[in-house]
Amino acid sequence: MRLDNRVVVITGAGSGIGRACALEFAREGAAVVIADIDISAATATAGLIKAAGRVATAVETDVSKPESVQQLLEQTLGIYPNVHALVNNAAVQINKTAEDTSFEEWNRQLAVNLGGVFLCSKYFLPHLRKTKGSIVNMSSVNGFFVEPTCAGYCATKAAIIGLTKAMAIDHGRDGIRVNCICPGYIDAGLAEGYFQSQADPAKARAEAGKLHALGRIGKPGEVGRAAVFLVSDDASFVTGTALVVDGGFGSGLPPQ
Ligand SMILES: NC(=O)c1ccc[n+]([C@@H]2O[C@H](COP(=O)([O-])OP(=O)(O)OC[C@H]3O[C@@H](n4cnc5c(N)ncnc54)[C@H](O)[C@@H]3O)[C@@H](O)[C@H]2O)c1
């Protein structure tokens, strides 16, 4: 297994892509810390991992709050002597234009999606330095190609790509690799929320598949396996990159 004896902290791992990442990391031998604002969802993910005979811990965490991230760090180090990887996956998506987005919604989205990446990285970096560890940030194809009625979300996902590259430059000499993943539509919570925000959710879901060269939306595990690759030694010379996992979204092909 590629991640034996590694400890990986994953935010937003109570559902969707984060949960799939947790299952894939555990399958590769890692002990996984499931950090989510929804503790019952996080506990459920940890339960799935334990039922498969692997190791996981659920920690209630709000990635937008420094004291909560500090507590996540302390709880992690209370269980494990070292941390080898951080996957910054937690996010919220306000499906509105800039004009319709309230100041509170704007601030909350920035605080969770971008602030969460900053805060978790800030607190865990000193410990990742000890292990020459790795960070994976969850961006989106929306960091490159925007879509209607999710202006603030697209802005945070573009900013995550910039923050990823900046942290890769700043910490590369310490042996820390920092990358991000840009998924296309994935069958998980935020995409479902977007479909539900459209006039005809079923049609929006069907049309979304056609935006991808492969003619379908992705599965959470397909992103989870990319995250495993980026953390593993197979990616030992990969840093500062935005790995696109999108089934050919925006490939230039006409809708099928
Ligand atoms: N689903 C997609 O189509 C898609 C596409 C591209 C990128 N992404 C990215 O993948 C990631 C996961 O998306 P998903 O669709 O699996 O979402 P999801 O809604 O299924 O999961 C998000 C998780 O984050 C948690 N969370 C929310 N706010 C939090 C906070 N403040 N602190 C800690 N945890 C918090 C939620 O409780 C939830 O468990 C996000 O970063 C998203 O931008 C998703």
The ligand as a Gaussian input file, in Angstrom:
#p B3LYP/6-31G(d) Opt

LIG

0 1
 N      -19.215000      18.304000      -6.487000
 C      -18.627000      18.892000      -7.509000
 O      -19.116000      18.835000      -8.657000
 C      -17.323000      19.611000      -7.336000
 C      -16.652000      20.042000      -8.472000
 C      -15.439000      20.722000      -8.343000
 C      -14.911000      20.941000      -7.090000
 N      -15.577000      20.511000      -5.986000
 C      -14.965000      20.777000      -4.684000
 O      -14.878000      19.580000      -3.947000
 C      -15.024000      19.869000      -2.550000
 C      -16.116000      19.013000      -1.945000
 O      -17.345000      19.244000      -2.646000
 P      -18.580000      18.223000      -2.499000
 O      -19.412000      18.403000      -3.711000
 O      -18.093000      16.892000      -2.114000
 O      -19.359000      18.925000      -1.284000
 P      -20.235000      18.331000      -0.099000
 O      -21.221000      19.389000       0.230000
 O      -20.721000      16.961000      -0.400000
 O      -19.154000      18.223000       1.084000
 C      -18.631000      19.366000       1.688000
 C      -18.326000      19.026000       3.140000
 O      -17.723000      20.183000       3.735000
 C      -18.272000      20.336000       5.036000
 N      -18.134000      21.725000       5.468000
 C      -18.853000      22.806000       5.058000
 N      -18.445000      23.899000       5.717000
 C      -17.447000      23.511000       6.549000
 C      -16.642000      24.187000       7.485000
 N      -16.791000      25.505000       7.726000
 N      -15.707000      23.486000       8.164000
 C      -15.565000      22.161000       7.956000
 N      -16.314000      21.457000       7.095000
 C      -17.255000      22.119000       6.392000
 C      -19.723000      19.892000       4.891000
 O      -20.300000      19.557000       6.164000
 C      -19.585000      18.701000       3.966000
 O      -19.404000      17.483000       4.662000
 C      -15.268000      21.371000      -2.453000
 O      -14.052000      22.028000      -2.218000
 C      -15.776000      21.724000      -3.835000
 O      -15.541000      23.080000      -4.173000
 C      -16.783000      19.862000      -6.075000

